[in-house]
Amino acid sequence: MRTDRTFTMLKPDSVEKGNVGAILEKITAAGFRIVALKLTQMTVADAEAFYTVHNERPFFRELVEYMTRGAIVVAILEKDNAVEDFRSLIGATNPAEAAEGTIRKLYAASIGENAVHGSDSDENAEIESQFHFSEREIF
């Protein structure tokens, strides 16, 4: 398993608000190299599968609806200590609690619409990357 790669997803609210370019610029300015990138949209089945870990939580249906309402941008990022460094860059899930200058502090509207996803472990980065990308799409 690679510890120098992580997965991110710019969520529908980021795309809808036109923040994709600014967020990608912040990511690359932080030293991450984009090794895979695409604009896509999840189906209900995709979102249910991707978020299956939350399927018993009360917010699951709302999460699926949110994640399927529009386009998303998915990417695999490369950098030493990628998972931990990216989690620091995006900030706390609740933008009100996120550190100044983090992606969520700058671009998220709420806990529910928090602009961006970042893998929470090397293992999940690999799983999430494989969910969205084939080998031929990763450089």
C-alpha positions as CSV (number, residue, x, y, z in Angstrom):
1,M,0.0,0.0,0.0
2,R,1.3,3.5,-0.9
3,T,1.6,6.0,1.8
4,D,2.5,8.8,-0.6
5,R,-1.0,8.8,-2.3
6,T,-4.4,9.9,-1.2
7,F,-7.9,10.3,-2.7
8,T,-10.0,13.4,-2.8
9,M,-13.4,14.3,-4.0
10,L,-14.6,17.8,-4.6
11,K,-18.3,17.5,-3.7
12,P,-21.3,18.9,-5.6
13,D,-21.4,22.1,-3.7
14,S,-17.8,22.9,-4.8
15,V,-18.6,22.3,-8.4
16,E,-21.9,24.2,-8.3
17,K,-20.2,27.3,-6.7
18,G,-17.4,27.3,-9.2
19,N,-14.7,26.6,-6.6
20,V,-13.0,23.7,-8.4
21,G,-10.1,25.7,-9.9
22,A,-9.4,27.5,-6.6
23,I,-9.4,24.3,-4.6
24,L,-7.2,22.5,-7.1
25,E,-4.8,25.5,-7.0
26,K,-4.7,25.3,-3.2
27,I,-4.0,21.5,-3.4
28,T,-1.1,21.9,-5.9
29,A,0.3,24.9,-4.0
30,A,0.5,22.7,-0.9
31,G,2.9,20.4,-2.8
32,F,0.5,17.7,-4.0
33,R,0.9,16.3,-7.5
34,I,-2.3,15.2,-9.3
35,V,-1.9,11.7,-10.7
36,A,-5.5,11.2,-11.7
37,L,-8.4,13.6,-12.2
38,K,-11.8,13.6,-13.6
39,L,-15.2,15.3,-13.6
40,T,-18.0,12.7,-13.0
41,Q,-21.3,12.1,-11.3
42,M,-22.2,9.3,-9.0
43,T,-25.4,7.3,-9.4
44,V,-27.5,6.5,-6.4
45,A,-26.0,3.0,-6.4
46,D,-22.5,4.5,-6.6
47,A,-23.1,6.8,-3.6
48,E,-24.7,4.0,-1.6
49,A,-21.6,1.7,-2.3
50,F,-19.1,4.5,-1.7
51,Y,-20.7,5.5,1.6
52,T,-21.7,2.0,2.7
53,V,-19.9,2.5,6.0
54,H,-22.5,5.0,6.9
55,N,-25.6,3.1,5.8
56,E,-27.0,2.7,9.3
57,R,-26.5,6.3,10.2
58,P,-29.5,8.7,10.2
59,F,-27.9,11.0,7.7
60,F,-27.2,8.3,5.1
61,R,-30.2,9.0,2.7
62,E,-29.5,12.8,2.9
63,L,-25.8,12.1,2.1
64,V,-26.7,9.9,-0.9
65,E,-29.1,12.6,-2.2
66,Y,-26.4,15.3,-1.8
67,M,-23.7,13.3,-3.5
68,T,-25.8,12.5,-6.5
69,R,-27.4,15.9,-7.1
70,G,-24.6,17.1,-9.4
71,A,-21.1,16.7,-10.8
72,I,-18.1,15.9,-8.6
73,V,-14.4,16.1,-9.3
74,V,-12.3,13.1,-8.1
75,A,-8.6,13.0,-7.9
76,I,-5.6,10.9,-6.7
77,L,-2.9,13.1,-5.1
78,E,0.7,12.2,-4.5
79,K,3.0,13.7,-1.9
80,D,5.1,12.3,1.0
81,N,2.7,11.7,4.0
82,A,-0.2,12.4,1.6
83,V,-3.1,11.2,3.8
84,E,-2.2,13.1,6.9
85,D,-1.0,16.2,5.1
86,F,-4.2,16.4,3.0
87,R,-6.4,15.9,6.1
88,S,-4.6,18.9,7.6
89,L,-5.1,20.9,4.3
90,I,-8.9,20.3,4.2
91,G,-9.6,21.0,7.9
92,A,-12.3,19.8,10.2
93,T,-15.5,18.4,8.9
94,N,-17.4,21.3,10.5
95,P,-16.2,24.4,8.7
96,A,-16.9,26.5,11.8
97,E,-14.3,24.4,13.6
98,A,-11.8,24.3,10.7
99,A,-8.5,26.1,11.0
100,E,-8.1,29.4,9.1
101,G,-6.8,28.9,5.5
102,T,-8.0,25.3,5.2
103,I,-10.2,24.3,2.3
104,R,-13.3,23.7,4.4
105,K,-12.9,27.0,6.2
106,L,-12.6,28.8,2.9
107,Y,-15.2,26.9,0.8
108,A,-17.6,24.7,2.9
109,A,-21.0,26.0,3.8
110,S,-21.9,23.5,6.6
111,I,-21.1,20.0,8.0
112,G,-23.4,18.5,5.4
113,E,-22.0,20.6,2.5
114,N,-18.4,20.5,3.4
115,A,-16.9,21.0,0.0
116,V,-14.3,18.2,-0.1
117,H,-13.6,14.6,0.9
118,G,-10.2,13.3,1.9
119,S,-9.3,9.7,2.7
120,D,-8.8,9.0,6.4
121,S,-6.2,6.3,6.0
122,D,-3.8,4.8,3.5
123,E,-6.0,1.7,3.2
124,N,-9.1,3.8,2.4
125,A,-7.2,6.0,0.0
126,E,-6.4,2.9,-2.0
127,I,-10.0,1.6,-1.8
128,E,-11.5,4.9,-2.8
129,S,-9.1,5.5,-5.6
130,Q,-9.9,2.1,-7.1
131,F,-13.6,2.8,-6.7
132,H,-13.3,5.9,-9.0
133,F,-10.3,5.1,-11.3
134,S,-9.1,2.3,-13.5
135,E,-5.3,1.6,-13.6
136,R,-5.0,3.2,-17.0
137,E,-6.4,6.5,-15.6
138,I,-3.6,6.9,-13.0
139,F,-0.3,8.4,-14.0
